[in-house]
Each structure stands twice: as structure tokens, then as C-alpha cells.
Amino acid sequence: MKNLNEVYLRDVKENGTYLVHQVMYERFGDSESYLLQGSGSEVLKFIKEHVNFYEDEDINDLFDWYNECNGDGGDLISIFEL
């Protein structure tokens, strides 16, 4: 069995292959969890859409959000390189 290492969003390579684990935040009741597989470009697109990131914004703002606010009162997204 292969040990998967979690990577930061900044380290995602567009042509790499990744698993994304998303735990949906639920204040009252059960939470849901999703496991997605895709390329690095698909991972970036998924996260941009999830946090309503616009293409004219500075990409470093997205990286900062991921490192500082991911899971803090909202959904938790983890990225694993295959």
C-alpha cells in the first residue's frame, strides 16, 4: 500500500495526478465527505470554483486562503499527490 503525502495547493503541478478529500462543513448534524481524483489543473479549477475565486484576482491570494483559512469555519479540503 502506498503512503500518500498531503501537498499544499501551491505545490500542485498542472500535469500531476491528485486525490482531493473534501469534508463538507455541517454545523448541526452529519457532515459529508468526498474523494475526487484528477489532474493538477482540475484540482486548481475545482478549488477556484469552490471558493469563488475570479481569474482577475492574484493567484497568491488563493494560495494564502488555502494555507490560512481552509477548514476554518468552512469545508476542509486536503490534496494528496499520487
N, C-alpha and C positions, 0 to 999 in steps of 0.2 A: 504494500500500500504506500502510495506517495504522500509525503507530508507537504501540505500546501502552505505557502508563505503569504501572509497578507501584505499588500503593497499600498502605498499612498497613491492617490489619484494623479499626482504629478509624475509618478514613475510609470504610468500606463503607456505602453507603446502601441501605436495605431495598428500595427500588424501582429501584435501578440494575441494570445488566447487567454481568456479570464473567466472566472466564476464570480458572479456578483450575488451576495447574500443580502437581502433586504428584509428587515424586520419592521413591519408597519406599526407605528405608534398607536396605541389604543389606551386612552386614559381610564376608561371603565370597561372591563370585560377582557375577552381574549384578544391577543394580537395575532396577526397573520405573518407568515414568513414566506419569502420567495427565493428561489435559487435559479439564477439565469446564467447562461453561458454565451459568450460572444467574443468578437474581436475587440481590440482596444478602441477602435473608432466607434463601435457600437456601445461600448461602456461609456465613453465620453458623451455620446448623444443621449443615452438613457439618463445619465445624471443631469445633464443640462436641461432636459425636458422636465425632470422630476423637481428641480429647484427653480424652474422658470428663469433660466439663465439666457440672456439675449446675446446674439453674436457680436453686437457692437460694444459689449462690456469687456473689460480687461480680464483675460483668462486667469490671471493671478488672483483675482477676487474669488473665482470658483475654487481654486486650489486652497486659498485661505479658509473659505467657508467649510470645505471638506475636512480640513485639519482641525479647525477650531470649533465648529458648530454641529458637525454631523452627529446625530443621535441626541443632541442636547435639547430635549423637549419635542423631538420630532422623530421621523423614521431614522433607523440606523442602517447605513449601507457599508458593507465590507467587500473589498475586492481581493481576490486571490489569483495569482498567476499560475497557469498550468504549464 
